Amino acid sequence: MKMAEAYDPLDYENLARSVVNALLESACTPLPPAENFTGSGVYALYYTGGLPFYSHRASSDLRDPVYVGKAVPTGARKGSRQTDSDSSTELYRRLREHAKSIEQAQNLALDEFQCRSLVVVPVWITLAERFLIDHFRPVWNTVIDGFGNHPPGRGRRDMRRPRWDILHPGRAWAAELQAAETAEEVVRLLDAPAR
């Protein structure tokens, strides 16, 4: 009789499943959440609208996000010490930023979006985001990039307009950037087989 492989709770797949389940068990709220909250972590945005090119990606059951992201504590990129007791409001602030981007888009409506968020111990945030992207393969993370972008700084104005802004025009800073593709070309990418 062959011995069963021992369960390893720290195996990549088991850790990923744990993060996915924890996020899906969190409450869905309108985007942005009505009340401010503290903490950093990960989040998922769900599109429930009727744009034809998202028809097979719209998530009426709020299980398949269109985008997932992370919000790390202030100073994390510069190596500031991160603690388990994160009193920042970075996660809430990031969701509000995304709501503003959606409001600026000419062909999206904020009431067509819901979100889930999960406060995470800061040291695990980046890995938790990776797990969620690997699991869900959200279209705004994998095909229509640029949703989470901030306006480019001086000296970076030669950047190309993100695909998200080509498909969802309205952010003033993105309109100043040169588009390398048309909206029709970007839509065709949504129908291309996944690689």
C-alpha positions in Angstrom: 0.0 0.0 0.0 1.3 3.4 -1.0 1.7 5.9 1.7 -0.2 9.2 1.3 1.8 12.3 1.0 2.0 14.3 4.2 -0.1 17.5 4.3 2.2 20.5 4.5 0.2 23.6 5.6 3.1 25.8 4.4 3.0 24.4 0.9 2.5 27.1 -1.7 -0.8 25.7 -2.9 -2.1 25.3 0.6 -1.1 28.8 1.6 -2.7 30.2 -1.6 -6.0 28.3 -1.0 -6.0 29.7 2.6 -5.7 33.3 1.3 -8.3 32.8 -1.4 -10.8 31.3 1.1 -10.2 34.0 3.6 -10.9 36.7 1.0 -14.0 35.0 -0.3 -15.3 34.7 3.3 -15.0 38.4 3.8 -18.1 40.6 3.3 -18.7 42.3 -0.1 -19.4 46.0 0.1 -20.0 48.8 -2.4 -16.9 50.4 -3.8 -15.6 52.3 -1.9 -16.7 50.9 1.5 -19.0 53.4 3.3 -17.0 53.6 6.4 -13.3 54.1 7.0 -11.3 51.3 8.5 -7.7 50.6 9.6 -5.3 48.2 8.2 -3.3 47.2 5.2 -3.8 44.1 3.1 -5.3 42.8 -0.1 -8.6 43.4 -1.9 -10.7 42.3 -4.9 -12.9 44.4 -7.2 -16.0 42.9 -8.9 -17.6 44.2 -12.0 -21.4 43.6 -12.3 -22.2 45.9 -15.2 -23.2 45.1 -18.8 -20.4 46.2 -21.1 -20.4 43.6 -23.9 -16.7 42.9 -23.9 -16.9 41.9 -20.2 -20.0 39.8 -20.5 -18.2 36.6 -19.8 -16.2 38.2 -17.0 -18.9 40.1 -15.1 -19.3 38.6 -11.7 -22.9 38.5 -10.6 -22.1 35.9 -7.9 -19.1 38.1 -6.7 -16.6 35.2 -6.9 -14.4 36.2 -9.9 -12.8 39.6 -9.5 -11.9 41.9 -12.3 -9.0 43.2 -10.3 -7.0 42.3 -7.2 -4.5 44.5 -5.5 -2.6 45.3 -2.3 -2.2 48.2 0.0 1.0 48.2 2.0 1.7 50.3 5.1 3.3 53.7 4.5 7.1 53.4 4.3 7.1 49.7 3.4 8.8 50.3 0.1 11.6 52.1 1.9 12.2 49.3 4.3 10.4 50.8 7.3 9.7 48.3 10.0 6.3 46.7 9.6 4.5 45.5 12.7 1.5 43.2 13.2 -0.5 46.1 14.6 -1.0 48.2 11.5 -3.0 51.2 12.4 -2.8 52.8 8.9 -5.8 53.3 6.6 -3.9 52.3 3.5 -6.4 49.6 2.4 -9.4 51.9 2.7 -7.4 54.8 1.0 -6.5 52.5 -1.9 -10.1 51.4 -2.4 -11.1 55.1 -2.5 -8.4 55.8 -5.1 -9.8 53.0 -7.3 -13.3 54.4 -6.9 -12.1 57.8 -8.2 -10.5 56.1 -11.3 -13.7 54.3 -12.1 -15.8 57.5 -11.6 -13.5 59.2 -14.1 -14.0 56.5 -16.8 -16.5 57.5 -19.4 -17.9 54.0 -19.8 -18.0 52.7 -16.3 -20.3 53.4 -13.3 -19.3 53.1 -9.7 -22.5 51.4 -8.8 -21.5 48.5 -11.0 -18.7 47.5 -8.7 -18.4 45.7 -5.4 -15.3 44.9 -3.3 -13.9 42.6 -0.7 -10.9 43.4 1.4 -8.7 41.4 3.8 -6.5 43.0 6.4 -3.2 41.1 6.3 -0.2 41.1 8.6 2.1 43.4 6.6 4.9 41.0 6.0 2.5 38.7 4.1 0.7 41.3 1.9 2.8 41.0 -1.3 2.6 37.2 -1.2 -1.1 37.3 -0.5 -1.6 39.5 -3.6 0.4 37.1 -5.7 -1.7 34.1 -4.5 -4.9 36.0 -5.5 -3.6 37.0 -9.0 -2.4 33.4 -9.6 -5.7 31.9 -8.6 -8.2 34.4 -10.2 -6.2 35.7 -13.2 -8.2 39.0 -13.0 -8.5 40.7 -16.4 -7.4 44.1 -15.1 -4.2 42.4 -13.7 -3.4 40.2 -16.7 -4.8 41.6 -20.0 -6.0 45.2 -19.4 -3.1 46.5 -17.4 -2.8 50.0 -15.9 -5.9 50.3 -13.7 -3.8 50.6 -10.5 -1.3 53.1 -12.0 -0.7 56.5 -10.6 0.1 59.6 -12.8 3.7 59.3 -14.1 6.2 61.7 -12.6 8.1 64.3 -14.5 10.6 62.7 -16.9 8.3 59.7 -17.4 5.8 61.4 -19.7 7.0 59.3 -22.6 5.2 56.3 -21.2 2.5 54.7 -23.2 -1.1 55.0 -22.3 -2.1 52.0 -20.2 -4.6 49.6 -21.9 -7.1 50.2 -19.1 -7.2 53.9 -20.1 -7.5 53.1 -23.8 -10.5 50.9 -23.0 -11.9 53.2 -20.3 -10.9 56.8 -21.2 -11.5 59.6 -18.7 -8.4 59.9 -16.4 -6.9 63.3 -17.4 -3.3 62.3 -16.8 -3.6 59.2 -19.1 -5.1 61.2 -21.9 -1.8 63.1 -22.2 0.0 59.8 -22.9 0.4 58.3 -26.4 -1.8 55.2 -27.1 0.0 52.3 -28.8 -3.2 50.5 -29.5 -6.8 51.2 -30.3 -9.8 50.3 -28.0 -10.8 47.7 -30.7 -7.4 46.1 -30.5 -7.6 46.0 -26.7 -11.1 44.4 -26.8 -9.7 41.7 -29.2 -7.2 40.8 -26.5 -10.1 39.9 -24.1 -11.2 37.2 -26.6 -7.8 35.8 -27.2 -7.0 32.5 -25.6 -5.1 32.6 -22.4 -1.4 31.8 -22.6 
